[in-house]
Amino acid sequence: MKMVESSPLSAAERIERAIARIEAALVAQAGKYNNLAERHDALRQQVRLAIAQLDGVLGSGRE
């Protein structure tokens, strides 16, 4: 079986391209997680509001 020789420069170029693809994927994923964190914070705030309203209803029934 004949092996194809590649120059060190082309190997380095392939490595650089692979690193660029990985970095681009990380940037894309970071945006997804930022959106998830924002949605989580909004949901947490809604839950706090709902609990406060329930506390008010339950508290007014005890008087």
SULPE-V968647 format. One record per residue. N is the residue number from 1. RES is the residue in one small letter. BURIAL is + if it has 9 or more other C-alpha atoms within 8 Angstrom, else -. Layout:
# SULPE-V968647
((N | RES | BURIAL) (N | RES | BURIAL))
This chain:
# SULPE-V968647
((1 | m | -) (2 | k | -) (3 | m | -) (4 | v | -) (5 | e | -) (6 | s | -) (7 | s | -) (8 | p | -) (9 | l | -) (10 | s | -) (11 | a | +) (12 | a | -) (13 | e | -) (14 | r | -) (15 | i | -) (16 | e | -) (17 | r | -) (18 | a | -) (19 | i | -) (20 | a | -) (21 | r | -) (22 | i | -) (23 | e | -) (24 | a | -) (25 | a | -) (26 | l | -) (27 | v | -) (28 | a | -) (29 | q | -) (30 | a | -) (31 | g | -) (32 | k | -) (33 | y | -) (34 | n | -) (35 | n | -) (36 | l | -) (37 | a | -) (38 | e | -) (39 | r | -) (40 | h | -) (41 | d | -) (42 | a | -) (43 | l | -) (44 | r | -) (45 | q | -) (46 | q | -) (47 | v | -) (48 | r | -) (49 | l | -) (50 | a | -) (51 | i | -) (52 | a | -) (53 | q | -) (54 | l | -) (55 | d | -) (56 | g | -) (57 | v | -) (58 | l | -) (59 | g | -) (60 | s | -) (61 | g | -) (62 | r | -) (63 | e | -))
